[in-house]
C-alpha cells in the first residue's frame, strides 16, 4: 500500500473528547473513527489489525474442533422469556426496537438462547455430541459507561464459542482445552506475559467462572494476583476466595486489569429451558451440558495499545501489525532516491512482504513522526545512502535499535 493512496490520514492533535490512551492513539493514527459515545468505526488500518486478531482466534477455534456459524443479531422476545432474560428488570443492557407491523425485537447481547433453540434441530442422540460452534458477531449492550475507547463499547464484535456435551466429564475436558487455547491466543497477539487466568463469579451457572485479565492501569477491573502461580482472583469474589486457588498463598497482589476473555460452565440451564435433550447409550433422554467462551477482538486490540505504546505512538506486535514493514522515502524531490525506493517497494511486495510505502511529498520529520504513531514493527529508510552506498537504515519500533542493511539482506526479512 502506498501511503499517498491510504484512505485515512494521521492527526497531530489529540481528540478532545477521548480520555483513554487506546482511543487517543487509534483515532490519531487513523485506525478508527468515533461515531458517538461507545460506538466506533474501523478504518482500513484498524480493520487490518482487527482482521489479523480474528484470524488468530479463528485458527485456534478450528484447532479444537469449533465449527463457525453466523447467527442473527435481531432476536424474538419469546425465546428470551424462556430463560427469564427478556425483562429489563432482569437484564438492563438490552437495546430493543419495535416492528412497524407490531411486536418487539431485541439486539442480541449474547447468543445462548438462539443457538440452543437452533441445536434442537441438530442434536438427537449421543452420536451427535459433543458439538462446538462459534461465531464472530456484532453484539449490542446498553452500557451506562463508555469512556474507555474500544475497551468498552455499546456495539462490538465478539467471538463467542458454545460447547454441547454429553457428560460433565466431557464438558470439563473441553473447558480445560479452551483454557489452554486462550493462553495460546493471548500469547500470539502479544498479551501473554501479562494476561492471567482469573477466578470470577460463576453467577447462576457454577460457583466460579474464569476470566483472562490483562494487567494495565487502564483496566476497570481489579484482580488479586498470585505472583508465584500467575493465577488471579477477581475482586468481586475476594471475600470468599481469599487465597490463591492453586497454591493456597495469601500473598495476593492487587492490580488493575482489563478482561479480554471469559469462559463459563452453563450446565443444563439453557438446554432444560429449551428441552435440548439427547438419547444416551441406554436410550434415556438427557439434557445437554453446555459452556460458553468469549473473546472480544476489538477489546484485545485496544488492550494491546494500552500495554504496548509509548509517548510517540503505538508499538504493534508483529503478529497483528497492519503491515510488517514501513518503507519511507526521504529524498525529497531527488528522483534517484524516489526511484530507488520505488524499486525496493516493488521487490518487497512481489515477495509477499506487507509493506506500507510512505511516498508522500512530506518532510522527513513528518514521515518519521507518523511512522512512530502508526507503530509498524520495522521502519526502512530509503535516502541518499541507499542510492550512493546501497544501504538502507532499519529501525526496530519496539527496541529503537538502528542498523543498516543491503537490499539482499532486506529480502530475507
Buried (B, 14 or more C-beta within 10 A) or exposed (E): BBBEEBEBEBEEEEBEEBEBBBBBBBBBBBBBBBEEEBEBEBBEBBBBBBEBBBBBBBEBBEEBEBEEBEBEBEBBBEBBEBBEBBEEEEBEBBBBEEEEEEEEBBBBBBBBBBBBBBBBEEBEBBEBBBBBBBBBBEBBBBBEEBBBBBBBBBBBBBBBBBBBBBBEEBBBEBBEBBBEBBBBBBBBBBBBEBBBBBBBBBEEBBEBBBBBBBBBEBBEBBBBBBBEBBBBBBBEBBEEBEBBBEEEEEEBEEBBBBBBBBBBBBBBBBBBBBEBBBBBEEEEEBBBBBBBBBBBBBBBBBBBBBBBBEEBBBBBBEBBBBBBBBBBBBBBEBEEBBBBBBEBBEBBBEEEBBBBBBBBEBEBEEBBBBBBBBBBBBBBBBBBBBBEEEBBBBBEBBEEEEEBBEBEEBEEE
